[in-house]
Amino acid sequence: MLGLLAAALLGCAIAGIFLYRTATAINADASAVKTDLEQVRASLAADDLAGARQAQASAQQHAANAAASAGSWPVAGLRRLPVAGGAARDLDHLVAAAGLVVKSSGQLLTAYEQVSGEEHPLLRDKRVDLARLPALRRQV
């Protein structure tokens, strides 16, 4: 009986270590997403589309890493626990929301490129090129 209790405690300790590592990885990726999205904004403010695209790609990768970590076996095990399962579901919602924000920022970046790109800018000589509006609507 004592051996069974010791084995159960050891299993919980090992699972706790893996859960801690997973949480640390998710936190690092979430911080990186925030930093990358701030870099997208700063790059756009500096009219650096290449830098904004690079920061957007990095944010997308970090969001994917966080989603993969949230789907790992330690978190899946936590979802099955009666009390802690709610926290794991909250994590799922937060990671999904971060993914949507990153996806939306990518769409916004695409629209920005269509509006201010060198090939077909929407604004020419401080005037809106109305002929570009239908094409922009189809692309975005």
NORWO-V174338 format. One line per field, one symbol per residue. ss: DSSP state (H for helix, E for strand, C for the rest). phi: phi as a letter, one per 20 degrees, with the letter a starting at -180 (. if undefined). burial: 1 if it has 24 or more other ideal C-beta (glycine too) atoms within 12 Angstrom, else 0. A space follows every 10 residues. Layout:
ss->???
phi->???
burial->???
This chain:
ss->CHHHHHHHHH HHHHHHHHHH HHHHHHHHHH HHHHHHHHHH HHHHHCCCHH HHHHHHHHHH HHHHHHHHHH CCHHHHHHHC CCCCHHHHHH HHHHHHHHHH HHHHHHHHHH HHHHHHCCCC CCEECCEECH HHHHHHHHHC
phi->.fffffffff ffffffffff ffffffffff fffffffffg fffffeldff ffffffffff ffffffffff effffffffe egefgfffff fgffffffff ffffffffff fffffdfffc ffdclmceef fegfffffed
burial->0000000000 0000100010 0110110011 0111011011 0011000010 0110111111 0110111011 0101100100 0000000100 1100100110 1100110010 0111100000 0100000000 0000010000
